[in-house]
């Protein structure tokens, strides 16, 4: 409302209040000379809310109920104040500045002012409403004991039984299998302190065949502990973890020891670790190798592309000497439409090292890219990796695991010094309606050798054909140092029980030829899979294939039963 309308409204309120305060009818205001002629000129000073505010008002003789005429249109006066009056516009609009006339009868009776009735006394409302029901009268809150309080749903446990087996069907070879029971626990006992316990342990064994007599029996222990750590804090703040750590840092795996992490400023954090490396075969604790290092990490989680950068280094001691020395760098971008990631590792060696490696060597590098735009998704990656080499690994692994030696003469020859494996690949997908089309290609090659592998695939999935029925079809092919293959896949599947069950069949014929042979073999694989879930806690999966043709004829079976729960 503008200034003129506000002034007019206030004036009307004041005038009404003065009138209501009089016990008797008020005398008619004294009219100006213009009233004697029966005609008063008016001017529209404001238009708002379907009403027009005019000048003059009651002082000039205007009253409620009078009729104003502006441009041959007639309007009723619905309210007056000493200096203003109000016209009800209805469907006849007016503009500010318009002028008109009000014709009045100077002999009309004085306006009557009816007094306002006295309001009802407050005592008349007594007991009109019943008393309000107090919420505490019907609530029964659960008592909370004093002392430590458990943290609900922050702890969880997972238990699984899994196994696989091979049953030869074309000869006298014995069947064999492997079974494993595994338990994973994350437990946070207190709500006041960020304490946690993580346990990941398993027990498994081979059966059938002659595994007890085969080489490498030490690498098949009955029990294995992957994680056994107690921690205070979390990754987003201060963290101290002690025990068998699943990851010592962003770029390094398990150690038996201690790691620390502390935030600095602006998304920057620093961490350090130190401990021993477990026996590589049995997983038992060992003090032969001590590994230690530190890293500096930065992340801008609130930024649009969510960048993350990590720079870290670690070293080890073996037989009272410095052994491994490595520097790692990571940089990632994670925008809403995909991901861009890069990494690099630099290793440092003694000048007289037995692998003929440069004192400073780029031992790993790579980049990966993921992109999504509506129905299209693309991905690509390139990487280079050299063998991991150290005096400790040389003490437990054959020399050919660390490098490629030159032609052997009377005395051992040094390694070539460049055994890098180069990998490149890409994939693309297109999704529309109930159809998914995807394809990909990968290439790998090892320097200073003829080892190479080229593979590609294409796949088409049609979903919800009839109900939840689907069909997968695809082709794949590979060409490598050892063999060449081309295969076709047809796999119908069906989801049932409202998505809690899924079953599929598959048939895969393949042409296979070893590079050392001129004969092409036709291999057939017929199989199926079943998956069942009981709520969010229990899952069962079964998978089997019967493969025949070429140099293989066997039944391959694998299964898993998984139970998970939070508490």
C-alpha positions in Angstrom: 0.0 0.0 0.0 1.3 3.5 -0.9 1.7 6.5 1.3 -1.6 8.1 0.3 -3.6 4.9 0.9 -1.9 4.3 4.2 -2.7 7.9 5.4 -6.3 7.6 4.3 -6.7 4.2 6.0 -5.2 5.6 9.3 -7.5 8.6 9.1 -10.5 6.3 8.6 -9.5 4.2 11.6 -9.1 7.3 13.8 -12.5 8.7 12.6 -14.2 5.4 13.4 -12.6 5.2 16.8 -13.8 8.7 17.6 -17.3 7.9 16.5 -17.5 4.7 18.5 -16.5 6.5 21.6 -19.7 8.8 21.5 -22.7 7.5 23.4 -25.0 9.7 21.2 -25.3 10.4 17.5 -22.7 12.9 16.3 -23.7 16.2 14.6 -23.2 16.5 10.9 -20.0 18.2 9.9 -20.2 21.7 8.6 -20.1 21.7 4.8 -18.2 24.1 2.7 -19.8 26.5 0.3 -19.5 23.9 -2.5 -22.1 21.8 -0.6 -24.7 24.5 -1.0 -24.6 23.9 -4.8 -25.1 20.1 -4.1 -21.9 19.2 -6.0 -18.4 18.4 -4.7 -15.4 17.9 -7.0 -13.3 14.9 -6.1 -9.8 13.6 -7.1 -8.5 10.1 -7.1 -5.2 10.1 -5.1 -4.5 6.3 -4.9 -5.8 3.0 -6.2 -5.0 -0.2 -4.3 -6.7 -3.5 -3.4 -9.9 -3.0 -5.6 -10.6 0.4 -4.0 -9.9 4.1 -4.9 -8.9 6.7 -2.3 -10.2 10.2 -3.0 -10.0 13.7 -1.7 -11.8 15.5 0.0 -13.7 13.6 2.8 -16.2 14.2 5.6 -15.1 17.8 6.2 -16.4 18.7 2.7 -19.7 16.9 3.4 -19.0 13.4 2.0 -20.7 10.5 3.8 -20.8 6.7 3.6 -23.4 5.7 1.0 -23.0 8.7 -1.2 -22.5 8.1 -5.0 -19.5 9.5 -6.8 -19.4 9.9 -10.6 -16.1 9.7 -12.5 -16.1 9.7 -16.3 -19.8 8.7 -16.4 -19.1 5.8 -14.1 -20.8 5.7 -10.7 -19.1 4.4 -7.5 -20.4 4.0 -4.0 -18.5 5.6 -1.1 -17.9 2.9 1.5 -15.8 4.8 4.1 -14.9 8.4 4.9 -12.5 10.3 7.1 -12.2 14.0 7.6 -9.9 14.4 4.6 -10.5 11.3 2.5 -13.1 8.9 1.2 -13.0 5.4 -0.2 -14.7 4.1 -3.4 -15.5 0.5 -4.1 -14.4 -0.1 -7.7 -15.9 -3.6 -8.5 -15.4 -4.1 -12.2 -15.0 -0.4 -13.0 -11.3 0.5 -12.7 -9.9 4.0 -12.1 -6.5 5.6 -12.5 -4.7 7.9 -10.1 -5.4 11.6 -10.9 -8.9 11.0 -12.3 -11.5 13.6 -11.2 -15.2 13.5 -10.8 -18.2 14.8 -8.7 -20.3 13.8 -5.8 -23.8 15.2 -5.8 -25.2 15.6 -2.2 -28.5 16.7 -0.7 -27.8 19.5 1.9 -31.2 18.8 3.6 -30.5 15.1 4.2 -30.8 13.8 7.8 -27.6 13.7 9.9 -25.6 10.5 9.8 -26.3 8.1 12.7 -23.4 6.6 14.6 -24.4 3.4 16.4 -22.4 2.6 19.6 -20.5 -0.6 19.7 -21.9 -3.2 21.9 -19.9 -3.9 25.1 -17.9 -7.1 24.8 -18.9 -10.2 26.8 -17.1 -10.3 30.2 -14.3 -12.9 30.6 -16.2 -14.6 33.3 -18.7 -15.8 30.7 -16.1 -18.0 29.1 -15.2 -19.8 32.3 -15.4 -23.6 32.0 -16.1 -23.3 28.2 -13.2 -25.5 27.3 -12.1 -28.7 29.1 -8.6 -28.8 30.6 -5.8 -29.8 28.1 -4.4 -33.3 28.5 -0.8 -33.2 29.5 1.5 -35.2 27.1 3.5 -36.6 30.1 0.3 -38.2 31.5 0.1 -40.8 28.6 3.8 -41.1 27.6 6.0 -43.9 28.9 9.6 -43.1 27.9 12.2 -45.9 28.2 14.5 -45.3 31.1 18.1 -44.5 30.1 20.7 -46.0 32.5 23.5 -43.9 33.7 27.0 -44.6 32.4 28.2 -45.7 28.9 25.5 -45.8 26.2 25.7 -48.2 23.3 25.9 -46.6 19.8 22.9 -48.0 17.9 23.4 -49.2 14.3 27.0 -48.1 14.1 28.4 -51.6 14.6 27.9 -54.4 12.0 28.9 -58.0 11.4 29.2 -60.1 8.3 29.6 -63.9 8.2 30.0 -66.0 5.0 30.5 -69.5 3.8 31.9 -69.9 0.3 33.4 -72.7 -1.8 34.2 -73.8 -5.2 35.1 -77.1 -6.8 36.2 -78.8 -10.0 34.8 -82.3 -11.0 36.6 -83.7 -14.1 34.1 -85.6 -16.3 36.3 -86.8 -19.1 39.0 -88.8 -17.4 40.4 -90.3 -14.2 41.6 -87.1 -12.6 40.3 -86.6 -9.0 37.8 -84.0 -8.1 38.9 -81.2 -5.7 37.5 -78.2 -3.9 38.1 -75.4 -1.5 35.9 -74.1 1.3 36.2 -71.0 3.5 34.4 -69.6 6.5 34.9 -65.9 7.1 33.8 -63.3 9.7 34.1 -59.5 9.5 33.2 -57.4 12.5 33.2 -53.6 13.1 32.3 -52.8 16.7 31.8 -49.3 18.3 31.0 -49.9 22.0 30.6 -46.4 23.3 28.7 -43.3 22.3 30.9 -40.9 24.3 34.2 -42.0 22.6 34.9 -42.8 19.0 36.4 -46.2 19.8 36.2 -49.1 17.3 37.4 -52.7 16.9 37.8 -54.2 13.4 38.3 -58.0 12.9 38.5 -59.9 9.6 39.5 -63.6 9.9 38.8 -66.7 7.9 39.5 -70.4 8.0 39.6 -72.5 4.8 41.0 -75.7 3.4 41.4 -77.7 0.2 40.0 -81.2 -0.2 40.6 -83.8 -2.8 43.5 -84.0 -5.3 47.0 -84.0 -3.9 47.3 -80.4 -2.5 49.2 -81.6 0.5 52.0 -82.8 -1.7 52.1 -79.9 -4.2 54.6 -77.1 -4.0 53.6 -74.0 -2.1 51.8 -75.8 0.7 53.0 -73.0 3.1 50.9 -70.5 1.1 47.7 -72.3 1.9 47.3 -71.9 5.7 44.2 -73.2 7.5 43.5 -69.8 9.1 44.2 -66.2 8.0 43.8 -62.9 9.8 43.4 -60.0 7.4 42.5 -57.3 9.9 42.7 -57.1 13.7 42.9 -53.5 14.8 41.7 -51.2 17.6 41.1 -47.5 16.6 40.3 -44.2 18.2 38.8 -41.5 15.9 37.9 -41.7 12.3 39.3 -40.8 8.9 37.6 -37.4 8.8 39.3 -36.3 12.1 42.1 -37.5 14.3 42.7 -41.3 14.0 45.0 -43.7 15.8 44.9 -47.4 14.9 46.9 -50.3 16.3 47.1 -53.9 15.3 47.0 -55.7 12.0 46.0 -52.8 9.7 44.2 -53.6 6.5 45.7 -50.5 4.9 48.8 -48.6 6.3 48.1 -45.6 4.0 46.3 -44.6 0.8 48.9 -46.4 -1.4 50.2 -49.3 0.9 48.6 -52.4 2.2 48.7 -54.3 5.4 51.3 -53.9 8.3 51.3 -55.1 11.9 51.8 -51.8 13.7 50.5 -48.3 14.3 49.1 -45.6 12.1 48.2 -42.0 12.9 46.2 -39.4 11.0 45.4 -35.8 12.0 43.6 -32.9 10.2 45.4 -29.6 9.6 43.5 -26.8 7.9 41.5 -26.3 4.7 41.0 -30.0 4.0 44.6 -30.8 4.6 45.7 -33.8 6.7 48.9 -35.6 7.6 49.4 -39.2 8.5 52.2 -41.6 9.5 52.6 -45.3 10.1 55.2 -47.9 11.1 55.2 -51.7 11.7 56.2 -55.1 10.5 55.3 -57.1 7.4 53.6 -60.4 8.1 54.9 -63.6 6.5 53.8 -63.5 2.9 52.9 -67.3 2.8 51.2 -68.0 6.1 50.2 -64.5 7.2 51.7 -65.1 10.6 53.3 -62.2 12.4 57.0 -61.7 11.5 59.8 -59.2 12.4 62.0 -59.8 9.4 60.8 -56.6 7.6 60.0 -53.3 9.2 58.0 -50.8 7.0 57.4 -47.1 7.8 56.2 -44.0 6.0 54.1 -40.8 6.0 51.7 -39.0 3.7 50.1 -35.6 3.2 46.5 -35.6 1.8 44.2 -32.8 0.7 40.6 -33.0 -0.2 37.9 -30.3 -1.1 34.7 -32.3 -0.5 32.5 -29.2 -0.9 33.9 -28.1 -4.2 32.0 -28.9 -7.5 34.7 -31.3 -8.8 35.7 -32.6 -5.3 39.5 -32.7 -6.0 41.7 -35.0 -3.9 45.6 -35.1 -3.8 47.9 -37.4 -1.9 51.7 -37.4 -1.7 53.4 -40.1 0.4 56.5 -42.1 0.8 57.5 -45.3 2.6 60.7 -47.3 3.1 61.6 -50.7 4.8 64.4 -52.3 6.6 65.5 -55.9 5.9 68.5 -57.6 7.5 69.6 -54.4 9.2 69.7 -52.5 6.0 67.5 -50.0 4.2 65.6 -51.8 1.5 62.5 -50.4 -0.2 62.3 -46.6 -0.9 59.2 -45.4 -2.8 57.4 -42.1 -3.4 53.7 -42.1 -4.4 51.5 -39.3 -5.8 47.7 -39.5 -6.4 45.4 -36.8 -7.8 41.6 -37.3 -8.4 38.7 -35.2 -9.6 35.2 -36.4 -8.9 32.6 -34.2 -10.7 29.0 -35.2 -10.9 29.4 -36.4 -14.5 32.2 -38.9 -13.8 35.8 -39.2 -12.5 39.4 -38.4 -13.5 42.2 -40.1 -11.7 46.0 -40.2 -12.0 48.8 -41.9 -10.0 52.5 -42.3 -10.2 55.2 -44.1 -8.1 58.9 -43.5 -8.1 61.3 -46.2 -6.7 64.9 -45.6 -5.5 67.6 -48.4 -5.7 71.2 -48.8 -4.9 73.5 -48.3 -7.9 74.8 -51.8 -7.7 71.3 -53.5 -7.5 71.0 -57.0 -8.9 68.0 -56.1 -11.1 69.9 -53.6 -13.3 67.4 -50.9 -12.3 68.1 -47.2 -12.6 68.9 -45.5 -9.2 65.7 -43.5 -9.7 63.0 -45.3 -11.6 59.4 -44.6 -12.5 58.0 -47.9 -11.3 54.2 -47.2 -11.9 52.0 -44.5 -13.5 48.5 -44.4 -14.9 45.4 -42.4 -15.5 41.7 -43.4 -15.7 38.6 -41.5 -16.9 34.9 -42.1 -16.5 32.2 -40.0 -18.1 28.4 -40.0 -17.9 26.0 -37.9 -19.9 22.4 -39.1 -20.0 22.2 -42.5 -21.6 25.9 -42.5 -22.6 28.8 -43.6 -20.4 32.5 -43.8 -21.4 35.6 -45.0 -19.7 39.3 -45.3 -20.4 42.5 -46.1 -18.7 46.2 -46.3 -19.4 48.8 -47.7 -17.0 52.5 -48.8 -16.7 53.7 -51.1 -13.9 57.2 -52.5 -13.3 57.7 -55.5 -11.0 58.0 -54.8 -7.3 61.6 -55.5 -6.4 63.4 -55.6 -3.0 66.0 -57.7 -1.3 63.2 -59.0 0.9 61.1 -60.3 -2.0 64.3 -61.7 -3.6 64.7 -63.9 -0.4 61.3 -65.5 -0.8 60.6 -65.5 -4.6 62.4 -67.0 -7.6 64.5 -64.4 -9.6 62.1 -64.5 -12.6 59.3 -63.0 -10.5 61.4 -59.8 -10.1 62.9 -59.3 -13.6 63.6 -61.1 -16.9 67.2 -62.4 -17.0 69.4 -62.4 -20.1 70.4 -65.6 -21.7 71.9 -67.8 -19.1 75.6 -68.7 -19.6 78.2 -70.3 -17.3 77.4 -67.6 -14.7 74.1 -65.9 -13.9 73.5 -62.9 -16.1 72.1 -59.6 -14.9 68.5 -58.6 -15.7 67.5 -56.5 -18.7 66.4 -53.7 -16.4 63.2 -52.8 -18.2 60.3 -55.2 -17.5 57.4 -52.7 -17.6 53.9 -53.9 -18.4 51.9 -51.4 -20.4 48.1 -51.6 -20.3 45.4 -49.6 -22.1 41.7 -50.0 -22.4 38.4 -48.4 -22.9 34.7 -49.2 -22.7 31.5 -47.5 -23.8 27.8 -48.0 -22.9 24.5 -46.8 -24.2 21.2 -47.3 -22.2 17.7 -46.5 -23.4 14.3 -47.8 -22.4 14.9 -51.4 -21.4 18.0 -51.9 -23.6 21.7 -51.7 -22.7 24.5 -51.9 -25.3 28.1 -52.0 -24.1 31.5 -52.7 -25.6 35.1 -52.6 -24.6 38.7 -53.3 -25.6 42.0 -53.9 -23.7 45.6 -54.2 -24.6 48.7 -55.2 -22.6 52.3 -55.7 -23.5 55.5 -56.4 -21.6 58.7 -54.6 -22.6 61.7 -56.6 -23.9 59.5 -59.7 -24.4 56.9 -60.9 -26.9 54.2 -61.1 -24.2 51.1 -59.3 -25.3 47.3 -59.6 -25.1 44.5 -58.0 -27.0 40.9 -58.6 -26.1 37.5 -57.1 -26.9 33.9 -57.7 -26.2 30.4 -56.5 -27.1 27.2 -57.1 -25.1 23.5 -56.4 -25.6 21.0 -56.7 -22.7 17.2 -56.6 -23.2 15.4 -56.2 -19.8 11.8 -56.6 -18.8 10.8 -58.3 -22.1 7.9 -60.2 -20.5 7.5 -59.2 -16.9 11.1 -59.4 -15.4 12.5 -61.7 -18.2 15.8 -60.5 -19.7 18.2 -61.8 -22.3 22.0 -61.1 -22.6 23.8 -61.7 -25.8 27.4 -61.0 -26.5 30.6 -61.7 -28.4 34.2 -61.7 -27.2 37.6 -62.3 -28.7 41.2 -62.3 -27.6 44.6 -62.7 -29.2 47.7 -63.3 -27.0 51.1 -64.9 -26.8 49.7 -68.3 -25.7 46.3 -68.6 -27.4 43.6 -67.1 -29.6 39.9 -67.3 -28.9 36.5 -66.2 -30.1 33.3 -66.8 -28.2 29.5 -66.2 -28.3 27.3 -65.9 -25.3 23.5 -66.3 -24.9 22.0 -65.9 -21.4 18.3 -65.6 -20.6 17.5 -64.6 -17.0 14.5 -63.9 -14.8 14.0 -61.9 -11.6 11.3 -63.1 -9.2 10.0 -62.8 -5.7 9.7 -59.0 -6.1 13.5 -58.7 -6.9 14.5 -61.0 -4.0 15.4 -63.8 -6.4 17.2 -64.1 -9.8 17.9 -67.1 -12.0 19.8 -67.3 -15.3 21.0 -69.8 -17.8 23.9 -69.4 -20.2 25.5 -71.1 -23.2 28.9 -70.1 -24.4 30.5 -71.8 -27.5 34.1 -70.8 -28.2 36.8 -71.4 -30.8 40.2 -71.8 -29.2 43.7 -72.2 -30.8 47.0 -72.4 -29.0 49.7 -70.3 -30.8 51.9 -73.4 -30.7 49.3 -75.5 -32.5 47.5 -75.3 -35.9 44.4 -77.1 -34.7 41.3 -75.1 -33.7 39.2 -76.6 -30.9 35.5 -76.0 -30.3 34.6 -75.6 -26.6 31.1 -75.6 -25.2 30.2 -74.2 -21.8 26.6 -74.6 -20.4 25.8 -73.2 -17.0 23.4 -71.3 -14.8 23.3 -69.1 -11.7 20.8 -68.7 -8.9 20.6 -65.8 -6.3 18.2 -65.6 -3.4 17.9 -62.9 -0.7 16.0 -63.0 2.6 15.5 -59.3 3.4 18.7 -57.2 3.8 20.5 -59.8 5.9 20.8 -63.1 4.2 21.9 -64.0 0.6 22.6 -67.2 -1.2 24.3 -67.6 -4.6 25.0 -70.8 -6.6 26.8 -70.9 -9.9 27.8 -73.9 -12.1 29.3 -74.5 -15.6 29.9 -77.7 -17.5 32.7 -77.2 -19.9 33.6 -79.7 -22.7 35.7 -79.7 -25.8 39.4 -79.1 -26.5 41.6 -80.1 -23.6 39.0 -79.5 -20.8 36.0 -81.5 -19.7 34.8 -80.7 -16.2 32.0 -79.4 -14.0 32.9 -76.1 -12.2 30.8 -75.2 -9.2 30.9 -72.3 -6.8 28.6 -71.0 -4.1 28.4 -68.4 -1.3 26.1 -67.9 1.7 26.4 -64.4 3.3 24.7 -63.0 6.4 25.1 -59.4 7.6 23.5 -57.4 10.4 23.9 -54.1 12.1 23.6 -53.5 15.9 
